[in-house]
Amino acid sequence: MWFDPKCPWAWIASRWLLEVERVRDVRVRFHVMSLAMLNDGRDDLEEWYREWLRDAWGPVRVAVAAEQKYGTEVLRDLYTALGTRIHLDKAPIGRELYVAALAEVGLSTTLADAADGTEYDEALRAGHRAGLDPVGEDLGTPTIHVPGPDGRRIAFFGPVVTPTPRGEAAGRLWDGVLLTAGTEGFSELKRARVRPVVG
């Protein structure tokens, strides 16, 4: 799963996937993408979204810095630490949040320095491209890649769902998403959002 730590839909999808691990033979690997990078330089953004993106660079840069230093596996716990603070605790995004999240999972708190620099942007861009290229540039996060039964990669954006499905409901959604996304030529299934974001 490719995530941006600030995206509420990615957060819910990640919690759903961790539920899926409990009821299906699935192991989730997390990767970083960036909504700020995706939308960088665009003039057609609504003002509220442009404002929302203003502090979105920091969390992805910190996550990529941690991945570069410690390996991809650290993203699982770091994402949980960042996401809990951002989405559940509603903590302000900034250095204090990064330091607390890094310390919680036993990583060097000096990685918080990455939030304000561009040192890791090339690695971020490469990971971002790896996640989005198979699904299309006009999409974002959550993005999920799964090996299909024939060995072909199934890649898709979503699901966008709230609240987080739990237990066997999470498993049934997984089964349905794989069946749908694995259908040759399938590209979209959508309806208007009718519920507020609830993790």
FITIKOL-777851 format. One line per 3 residues: number of its first residue (from 0); their letters; for each residue x, y, z of N, C-alpha, C. Coordinates in steps of 0.2 Angstrom, whole numbers. Atoms other than C-alpha are relative to their C-alpha. Layout:
// residues N
NUM = A = X/Y/Z/X/Y/Z/X/Y/Z  ... $
***
This chain:
// residues 199
0 = MWF = 4/-6/0/0/0/0/4/6/0  -3/-6/1/6/17/-5/-4/5/4  4/-5/-4/1/31/8/4/6/0 $
3 = DPK = -2/-7/-2/3/49/12/-2/1/7  2/0/-7/3/51/31/-6/5/1  6/-5/-2/-9/66/30/-6/-2/-3 $
6 = CPW = 6/1/3/-22/58/19/-5/-4/5  4/4/-5/-37/52/30/-3/-6/-4  3/6/4/-43/40/16/5/-6/0 $
9 = AWI = -5/5/-1/-26/31/16/0/-2/7  0/2/-7/-26/31/35/-6/-6/1  5/5/-1/-43/22/35/1/-7/-4 $
12 = ASR = -1/6/4/-38/10/21/6/-4/3  -5/3/-4/-22/6/31/-2/-4/6  3/4/-6/-32/1/46/-4/-6/-2 $
15 = WLL = 4/5/3/-43/-9/35/5/-6/-2  -5/5/2/-28/-18/28/3/-4/6  -2/3/-6/-22/-22/45/-5/-5/3 $
18 = EVE = 6/5/-2/-39/-30/49/0/-6/-5  0/6/5/-38/-40/33/6/-5/2  -5/4/-2/-21/-47/39/-2/-5/5 $
21 = RVR = 3/5/-5/-31/-55/53/-4/-5/-2  6/5/2/-44/-64/43/2/-3/-7  -2/2/7/-35/-67/26/8/-1/0 $
24 = DVR = -7/1/1/-18/-74/21/4/6/-4  -3/-7/3/-11/-56/18/5/3/4  -5/-4/-4/4/-47/23/1/7/-3 $
27 = VRF = 0/-7/3/4/-28/20/7/3/1  -7/-3/0/20/-19/15/-2/8/-1  1/-7/1/19/0/16/5/4/-3 $
30 = HVM = -5/-4/4/27/13/4/-3/7/0  2/-8/-1/27/32/4/-1/3/-7  1/-5/6/19/43/-10/-2/7/3 $
33 = SLA = 1/-6/-2/16/61/-9/-6/4/-3  5/-4/3/0/71/-12/3/7/-2  -3/-6/1/10/87/-11/4/0/-7 $
36 = MLN = -4/1/6/22/80/-25/-5/-1/-6  5/2/5/7/74/-35/-3/7/-3  4/-7/2/-1/92/-35/5/6/-1 $
39 = DGR = -5/-5/0/15/102/-35/0/4/-7  0/-4/6/14/116/-48/-7/1/-4  6/-1/3/-4/114/-52/-4/6/2 $
42 = DDL = 3/-7/-1/-14/130/-54/-8/-1/1  8/1/0/-32/122/-54/-2/-3/6  2/2/-6/-32/117/-36/-5/5/4 $
45 = EEW = 4/-4/-4/-46/123/-25/4/3/6  -4/-3/-5/-40/135/-12/1/-4/7  0/4/-6/-45/124/3/5/-6/0 $
48 = YRE = -4/6/1/-35/109/-4/8/3/-1  -6/-2/0/-20/120/-8/3/2/7  -2/-2/-7/-20/126/10/1/-7/4 $
51 = WLR = -1/6/-3/-22/108/16/7/-3/-2  -6/3/2/-7/103/6/7/3/3  -6/-4/-2/4/116/14/5/-3/5 $
54 = DAW = -5/4/-5/11/105/28/0/-7/-2  0/7/2/10/89/18/7/-3/-2  -6/3/2/28/88/13/4/-3/6 $
57 = GPV = -4/2/-6/35/86/31/-1/-7/1  1/7/-2/27/69/35/3/-5/-5  -3/5/5/32/61/19/7/0/0 $
60 = RVA = -8/0/0/50/67/19/3/-4/7  -3/3/-6/52/61/37/-1/-8/-1  1/7/1/44/44/32/6/-3/-5 $
63 = VAA = -5/2/5/56/42/17/7/0/3  -7/0/-4/71/47/28/1/-6/4  0/6/-4/67/33/40/1/-6/-4 $
66 = EQK = 0/6/4/64/21/26/8/-1/-3  -6/1/3/81/25/18/5/-2/6  -5/1/-5/90/24/35/-1/-7/3 $
69 = YGT = 2/6/-3/81/8/42/-3/-5/-4  3/5/4/73/-1/28/-8/1/0  7/-1/2/55/-2/21/-4/-2/6 $
72 = EVL = 4/2/-5/49/-12/36/-2/4/6  1/-4/-5/50/2/48/-6/5/-1  6/-4/1/36/11/39/-7/-2/3 $
75 = RDL = 6/2/-3/23/0/46/-2/3/7  1/-3/-7/25/6/64/1/7/0  -1/-7/1/31/23/59/-7/3/-2 $
78 = YTA = 6/-3/2/15/26/49/-5/0/5  5/1/-6/4/20/64/2/6/5  -2/-5/-5/14/32/75/-2/7/-3 $
81 = LGT = 2/-7/3/12/47/63/-8/1/-1  7/0/1/-6/43/58/-4/0/6  4/-1/-6/-12/41/76/0/7/2 $
84 = RIH = 0/-7/-2/-6/58/80/-4/5/-5  3/-4/5/-12/66/64/-8/-1/0  7/1/1/-29/58/62/-4/-2/6 $
87 = LDK = 4/2/-6/-34/52/79/1/6/6  -1/-5/-5/-26/65/91/0/7/-3  0/-7/3/-27/79/79/5/5/2 $
90 = API = -6/-4/-2/-10/85/84/2/4/-6  -2/-4/5/-3/99/74/6/-3/-4  -6/3/4/9/93/60/6/5/0 $
93 = GRE = -6/-4/-1/27/99/64/5/-4/3  -6/4/-3/43/94/72/-2/-4/6  1/3/-6/36/90/89/-4/-7/-2 $
96 = LYV = 4/6/2/24/77/80/5/-5/-2  -4/4/3/38/70/70/5/-4/6  -4/3/-5/50/68/85/-3/-5/5 $
99 = AAL = 3/4/-4/37/60/96/-2/-7/-4  1/6/4/32/47/82/6/-4/-1  -6/3/0/50/43/79/3/-3/6 $
102 = AEV = -2/2/-6/54/41/97/-4/-6/2  4/5/-1/39/30/99/2/-7/-3  -2/6/3/45/17/87/8/-1/0 $
105 = GLS = -7/1/-1/63/18/92/5/2/-5  -4/-3/6/70/28/77/4/6/2  -4/-6/-2/83/42/78/-5/6/-1 $
108 = TTL = 5/-6/1/73/58/81/4/6/-4  -3/-5/4/86/68/71/-3/-1/-7  3/1/6/76/61/56/-5/5/-1 $
111 = ADA = 5/-6/0/64/75/60/2/6/-4  -3/-6/4/76/87/51/-2/-1/-7  2/1/8/71/79/34/-6/4/-2 $
114 = ADG = 7/-4/2/54/88/35/1/6/-4  -1/-6/3/62/104/30/5/1/-5  -5/0/5/74/99/17/-2/-4/-6 $
117 = TEY = 2/4/6/74/91/0/5/-6/-1  -5/5/1/88/78/3/-3/-6/-2  3/6/1/76/64/2/-5/0/-6 $
120 = DEA = 5/0/5/65/70/-12/1/-4/-6  -1/4/6/73/60/-26/-3/-7/2  3/7/-2/69/44/-16/-7/0/1 $
123 = LRA = 7/0/-1/52/50/-12/-3/0/-7  3/0/7/49/54/-31/0/-7/-3  -1/7/3/55/36/-36/-5/-4/3 $
126 = GHR = 6/4/-3/43/28/-23/-7/2/-2  6/-3/2/29/39/-28/-2/-2/-7  1/3/7/31/34/-46/-1/-7/0 $
129 = AGL = 1/7/0/32/16/-42/-7/-2/2  6/1/-3/16/17/-33/-6/2/-5  5/-3/5/6/28/-46/0/-2/-7 $
132 = DPV = -1/2/7/13/23/-63/-5/-5/-2  4/5/2/3/7/-63/-8/2/0  7/-2/-1/-14/16/-58/-2/6/-4 $
135 = GED = 2/-7/3/-13/33/-67/1/6/4  -2/-6/-3/-7/50/-63/-5/4/3  5/-4/-2/-24/57/-60/-3/-2/7 $
138 = LGT = 2/3/-7/-26/46/-44/5/2/5  -5/-2/-6/-18/47/-27/0/-6/5  -1/5/-5/-18/38/-11/-7/-1/4 $
141 = PTI = -4/6/0/-23/25/-5/1/-4/-7  -1/4/6/-15/15/-19/3/-7/2  -2/7/-2/-13/-4/-18/2/-4/-6 $
144 = HVP = -3/5/5/-3/-17/-28/-1/-7/3  1/6/-3/-7/-35/-26/2/-5/-6  -1/5/5/0/-50/-35/-6/-4/-2 $
147 = GPD = 6/3/2/-14/-58/-45/1/-8/0  -1/7/0/-17/-77/-46/4/-3/-6  -4/2/6/-9/-78/-63/7/4/0 $
150 = GRR = -6/-3/-1/6/-68/-57/0/7/-3  1/-7/2/0/-52/-65/-2/5/5  2/-4/-5/0/-37/-54/-7/4/-1 $
153 = IAF = 7/-3/0/-17/-30/-49/2/7/4  -1/-7/-3/-15/-11/-45/-6/4/-1  7/-4/0/-29/1/-40/1/5/5 $
156 = FGP = 1/-6/-5/-33/17/-31/-6/-2/4  6/1/-4/-44/15/-16/1/-7/4  7/-3/0/-55/9/-8/0/6/5 $
159 = VVT = 1/-6/-4/-61/25/-1/-6/-2/4  5/3/-4/-72/19/14/0/3/7  1/-2/-7/-78/25/31/-6/-3/3 $
162 = PTP = -5/1/-4/-79/19/44/5/-6/-2  -4/6/2/-65/6/44/-3/-7/1  3/7/-1/-72/-12/41/5/-4/4 $
165 = RGE = -4/4/-5/-67/-24/55/-2/-7/-1  2/7/0/-66/-42/56/-1/-3/-7  2/3/6/-74/-53/43/-3/5/-5 $
168 = AAG = 2/-5/5/-82/-37/35/6/2/-4  -6/-2/4/-64/-32/31/2/-5/-5  -1/6/5/-61/-49/23/-4/0/-6 $
171 = RLW = 4/0/5/-76/-48/13/1/6/-5  -1/-5/5/-72/-31/6/7/-1/-4  -6/2/4/-54/-37/2/-2/-5/-6 $
174 = DGV = 1/5/5/-61/-52/-7/-4/4/-6  4/-3/5/-73/-41/-17/4/5/-4  -4/-5/3/-60/-27/-21/5/-4/-5 $
177 = LLT = -4/4/5/-48/-41/-28/-4/-2/-6  3/3/5/-61/-49/-38/-2/6/-5  2/-5/4/-67/-32/-45/7/3/-4 $
180 = AGT = -6/-3/3/-49/-24/-48/3/-5/-4  -3/5/4/-43/-41/-55/-3/-1/-7  4/1/6/-56/-41/-69/3/4/-6 $
183 = EGF = -4/-3/6/-47/-37/-86/-5/6/-3  3/-6/3/-52/-20/-92/-4/4/5  3/-4/-5/-60/-14/-76/4/6/2 $
186 = SEL = -3/-6/-2/-57/4/-71/-3/4/5  2/-4/-5/-69/12/-60/-7/-2/2  6/1/-3/-83/10/-48/-1/5/6 $
189 = KRA = 0/-6/-4/-89/25/-38/-7/2/2  6/-4/-1/-103/34/-29/2/6/5  -1/-6/-4/-105/50/-19/2/-2/7 $
192 = RVR = -1/1/-7/-98/51/-2/-6/3/4  6/-2/-4/-112/51/11/1/0/7  -2/0/-7/-103/49/27/6/4/2 $
195 = PVV = -6/-4/-2/-90/60/37/5/-5/1  -6/4/-1/-73/53/38/0/-3/8  0/3/-7/-73/41/53/5/-6/0 $
198 = G = -5/6/0/-57/29/56/-3/-6/4 $
***
